[in-house]
Structures are given as C-alpha cells and as structure tokens.
C-alpha cells in the first residue's frame, strides 16, 4: 500500500510537468567520455593512473542527445547547511529545483531518465537555447520507487543564440 504512494506522486508530477502552462520545451543530452587511455581500470579510462570518478572529471567528452522533454522550474534550491547557503547567495545564477519529464512514455522509444551531470537545453525560440547542467537529484519520498526533482544550474558556455551545437 505505501509503495504505491511514490508511484502516484511521480505520475502526478509527470502530468503536471507535461501540461503546465509555464513548462518549457527542451532537450536533454548526456556526457559521453571520448578520451581513451592506454590503461583501463575495469573498462573505464584512467587519469594519471587513477580511476576516473565520473564524467565531471573528464575534459574530453561529447554530448549525446537523449530526447525531447518538458522542464518545469518549481523553485530555488535551498541547501541544508549554512555554508552552502552563503555560497549560493554569492553565485550569479542560483541553483534551481526543476521537474524534467521526457515526452516519450516509459515503454516507448526515446524515453530516458535524467541523471546527474546530464545537460538540458530550454528552447526559448528557433535557434535559441539556454543550457543547464543537472547537479543533483533530490526527492521528497524515501520509499522506492522514489520521487525525483533535479537541481540544475545555468551554464553560460552552453547558451546559444544562433542554433544548437549538438
């Protein structure tokens, strides 16, 4: 009985995100490491003998399109510790809490589940997009299958006015 609660919350969040008048059309991309190393650690390239922790550690990567999505910004992200709050106040672009839902259903081709370090573009107008990176995934319910909200941050180097680079 209790495990149906997060499923219903997720269905409701999806319906709201796809139909909300303030939701943005967007597209999602995933970083794929392109660098190859002479030595591999479990099939993953190493960096100076150390295993690469995640795609954030890599300088050589490509962005592969995951699919089209709707993005609904639901508020400014407020971290729990005082030091983080002070750091966020000093930032030019604060982190934003969002809901991101793919346009495809879970059983259709083109469905994806956004993950940490994925990049989403909000399509403002033809050839104009603002890029954001997913920094963290948070949720309100700690019962599987969990609810997901995404902490995103604007990335100036990913904002394009004359067409999409990918």
N, C-alpha and C positions, 0 to 999 in steps of 0.2 A: 504494500500500500504506500509506504513512504517513498519507495524508489520511483513511483510514478510522478511525484511532485516535481523533481528537476526536469523530467521529460516534458511535462506540461508547461513549465516555465520557459523552457527552450523553444517549444512550439509557439508560445505566445510572443516571445521576443522576436522570433523569425517573422511571424505575421506582421507585427508592428513595424519591424525594420523594412520589410518589403513594401509596405503600403503607406508608410508615414509621409506626409507632405514635405517634411524637412529633410528626408533622407536624400543622400547624394548617389548618383550613379558612379560606379568606379570599376577599377580592375585591380586584380591582385597578382603579385609576382613573388617568386621565391628565389633566394640566392642559391646559386649552384657554383661550387668551387671549381675553378678551371685549372689551377696550378697542379702540376704533377711533380712528385718528388722521387728521387732515386730510391729512397727507402720508404716503406709503408709500415704503418702500425695498425694491424687489424684491417687492412684495406683502405685506411684513411691516410692522406699525405701527412708527413711530419714537418715541423717547422724548427730547423736547427736541432733535430734530434728529439724534440718534444712533440707529443701528440697535439694536434690542433683541437681546441676545446669545442668551438662551434664556428659558424660562418662569420661571426663578428671578428674573429682573429685573422681572417684572410683578406689580403689586399686584392687578389686576383679572383674575380667571380663574375658570373653573368646572371642576369635576371631572366628567369623563365616564366612565362605567363601561366597562371593557374586558372584564371577565368574571370568572368564579369561578376560584379557583386553590387550590393547596396550598402551604404555606410551611413549610420545614424549616430551623430555625436550626442551623447547623453549627459555630458558634464565634464568639468575639470577634475582631473585625478588628484586626490589628496592623499599622499603617502602617510604612513602612521607615525614615523619618527620626526622629532623636531628638526634634526639636522637636514633631513630630506626636504622638509617644508621650506627651510631657509634657502636651500639650494634652488628649489623650484621658483621661489619668488624672484630670484636673481636671473632666471632664464628669460630670454627674449620671447620664446614661444613655449608656454607651459604645456605639460603633457595633458592629453585629453582622453577621457574614457569614452569608448565607442562600442557599438554593436556592428558587426560585419557579417553579412549573410550572402552566400553565393546565390545567383539567380537560379541555378540548376538545383533540382531536388536531389536528395541523398542517393537515390537509385538511378540517377541519370548521368550521362557522360558530361563532364565539365564541372562536377561537384568537387569541392575542395574544403578542407578545414584549415582556416588561417592558423599560422604558427608564429612563434617568436622569431623576430628578425625578417619576417616577410615584409614586403613593401606594397602599400596600396596607393593608388592614384585616384584622387577625386577629380572627375571630369567636370570642369566648370563650363567650358564652351568648346566648340570644334577646335581641336589642336591645342587646347589649354588644359593643363592638369597640374595639380598640386600634389607632391609626393609626401607620404608619411611612412614611417617605419614602426612596426609593432614592437614595442619594448617589453611588454609583459602581458600576461593573461591572468585575469583575476575573476573570481566568481563569488556569488552570494550564498550558494548552497554547497555544503560539503558532503553531499550524498551522491554516489555515482548515479547517473552519467554526468554530473556536474553542470553548472551553468557557466557560460564564458562571456566575459567582457574583455575588451582589448584596450590596453594603454598604448596610445600612439603619440608620436612626436613628429612635428613638421621637419622635413629635411630640405633645406634650401637648394642643395645641389641636385635634387630630384624634381624641381619645379620647372616646367617647360611651357613656353608660350607659343612656340611655332611647331608644335607637333610632338608626338611621343617618340622617345629614343628607342623604344623596345618593341 
